[in-house]
């Protein structure tokens, strides 16, 4: 057994490459679906966090989304790119209690399956989409704490996402020690 497996988990999935990210972002043309993919690919957040998200949870001026994390039993703030909030500015909603994404779990799964198959020629799991976001954030030098906050994954568990890249693990560990 590879000792690195103890630290990094057992998932063998690879993140999307730059070309695949572009194909997916450019290929999804239904606005709400596009926002779902943009949120997951830019923050690493779990699609399950989008179920029940209300307009009251979205602060356009502060460019953050507040989510009650059931696993951690606390609120967490997710910071997303400006274009996400530009989308929410232009949506008419009846009240702050209106769901931002009126989708069920099944509907989110169908959105993922259909668009990844159409744009990439294969189905891609939510895990791979989150792995892609976290890998991109690490390449950009985003602090581990912010990656953990955005994704809802505790810092100690983020390492499992880089099983395929031991150098990335070393880089993150060295960043933590500083």
Buried (B, 14 or more C-beta within 10 A) or exposed (E): EEEEEEBBBEBEEBBBEEEBBEBBBEBBEEEBBBBBBBBBBBBBBBBBBBBEBBBEBBEBEEBBBBBEEEEEEEEBEBBBEEEBBEBBEEEEEEEEEEBBBEBEEEEBEEBBEEBBEEBBEEEBEBEBBBBBBBBBBBEEEBBBEEBBBBBBBEBEEBBBBBBBBEEBBEBBEEEEEE
